[in-house]
Amino acid sequence: MSRGALTIPLTLDRKGAETLQRQIYGQIRDGILSGRLAPGFCLPSSRELADAFGLSRNTVVLAYEWLSNEGYLDLRRRSGTFVTDSLPERSLSVAPSSHDVASPAGPVSAKRHRLIFRGQRLQMVERGSGPPDIKFWYGSANWRHFPLGTWRRLLIENLSRMSANLSEYGPPGGNMELRKAIAEHIGAARGVRARPEQVIVTAGAQEGMDLICRLLVAAGTPVVVENPCYAGCVKILQGFGADLIPVNVDNLGLDTDALDKTSAAVAYVTPSHQFPTGATLPLERRLRLLQWAERVGAYIIEDDYDSDFRYDGPPIAALAGLDRGGCVIYVGTFSKSIGAGLRTGFIVVPDDLVEPITAAKSLSNYGHPWLEQIVLADFLRSGAFNLHLRRIRQQYRHARDVLVSALNREFGNQRLSGHEAGMHMMWTLPDDFPDAHTLSQRASQTGVGIYPLAQAGAVSFSWPQEHRAIVLGYSLLTPEQIETGVKRLAAAVATPADKPAANLSRRPRAAGA
Ligand SMILES: Cc1ncc(COP(=O)(O)O)c(C=O)c1O
């Protein structure tokens, strides 16, 4: 007679897609791996378990045999069915084994334990949609200013002229016409000299950074990141298991003194308009960053995401333009200048990475959609892109000016950073204001969206100003909306802590809000 438990808790779904034996297998295996069913534990006999759940005995026997074959159960002892004393090596490893590959019909829960990706989803949309009605959301291109007529014409022309391209694969690194046009553009606008072959067209900066990390980052690879930093890249790095080394950012950007004390294989930086603080790294620090990279043998990922917009001071060449050692991988995007929905960006890699990155891109998706690439190439070559940039720069500059003066007027001179460039600025709240989170909640009750670092796509590693920093974007707002928004903010700041500020949202909406 069995001396084991009469039954064990199982949740069986008789109408589910998984067979009952697979469900039993999976749940017992989970129980063993989680320690709930300890080594040496005596399970109910197959007959007892079948009776307890109204199953045929064969169903349980089969599940037990699977578990025994994989080393989880010991069926050989006459006195019962025991959890094995030493767990099989394979169950502790997350890497798929040849056995797993050879058994595609294997239990689903077994597959779950083989998952090696540990990444977290990147949220770029949710916080920008829905109420409140005036959102100081950062980094979105304003579609109202986009030359849709020109784009439509280029689309139709290309589609009718070259539709055979729709049925062909293109070069994985991207359409050569577009790569040439991008190389010319960044040469003139950013001082980055590149042959078209060094330009790889990607689905936004995000895919570019993911491909780069695929080449350079594995579990435990030391990677310097700015503190605070753009979450999009941090999440990629975490997904690859990188060992992050946060280096603080001050009002001039990355602290290169602190950097000099570290060593890493890769550094991810946003020197032109640090995300989120907006600091521009001065030349002296840029040179020190490059020297550091050469000294420790690191690659630098330069994310030049919103450099199409500089309002004050002379344009500053990209880090890649200063690089003589082949250390810098330049990441660019059309998400800010045209729109994130285009999902088109590019990377420029040093010569030694051209082949590996092209291979990675070919394996990932064999290149970017042809039509978008050729239309964009024509948009750049025809001068329409530069014309568009000139127009939106004026619009954004005006919106920026309105926001800066409204803040200073309502609150007295404020600590703003990063307003010389890009599409957002950072507002460091005075000490007598509520903290960033509280103020954003109060603002939201007045129909205004303002975003503390964590809600603005930034990651902070206990950065000193973390709780006082607000990211303010202005590219989507009209001057009237900005004025109204800042007035409501003033009311939100003045609201006593125990009083909701909700009634303020009943103010009349600004034109176009
Ligand atoms: C710092 C930074 N890098 C890159 C991007 C752009 O990513 P993508 O080109 O994939 O849209 C963003 C978008 O907000 C950003 O804030």
PDBQT file of the ligand as one rigid body, heavy atoms in Angstrom, charges set to zero:
ROOT
HETATM    1  C1  LIG A 601      16.554  59.592 -25.730  1.00  0.00    +0.000 C 
HETATM    2  C2  LIG A 601      15.762  59.018 -26.852  1.00  0.00    +0.000 A 
HETATM    3  N1  LIG A 601      16.383  58.274 -27.779  1.00  0.00    +0.000 NA
HETATM    4  C3  LIG A 601      15.712  57.774 -28.825  1.00  0.00    +0.000 A 
HETATM    5  C4  LIG A 601      14.362  57.993 -28.976  1.00  0.00    +0.000 A 
HETATM    6  C5  LIG A 601      13.635  57.611 -30.242  1.00  0.00    +0.000 C 
HETATM    7  O1  LIG A 601      13.368  56.366 -30.446  1.00  0.00    +0.000 OA
HETATM    8  P1  LIG A 601      12.775  55.903 -31.844  1.00  0.00    +0.000 P 
HETATM    9  O2  LIG A 601      13.649  56.457 -32.951  1.00  0.00    +0.000 OA
HETATM   10  O3  LIG A 601      12.870  54.437 -31.763  1.00  0.00    +0.000 OA
HETATM   11  O4  LIG A 601      11.379  56.410 -31.987  1.00  0.00    +0.000 OA
HETATM   12  C6  LIG A 601      13.661  58.692 -28.002  1.00  0.00    +0.000 A 
HETATM   13  C7  LIG A 601      12.202  58.837 -28.091  1.00  0.00    +0.000 C 
HETATM   14  O5  LIG A 601      11.552  59.447 -27.342  1.00  0.00    +0.000 OA
HETATM   15  C8  LIG A 601      14.385  59.246 -26.936  1.00  0.00    +0.000 A 
HETATM   16  O6  LIG A 601      13.764  59.984 -26.003  1.00  0.00    +0.000 OA
ENDROOT
TORSDOF 0
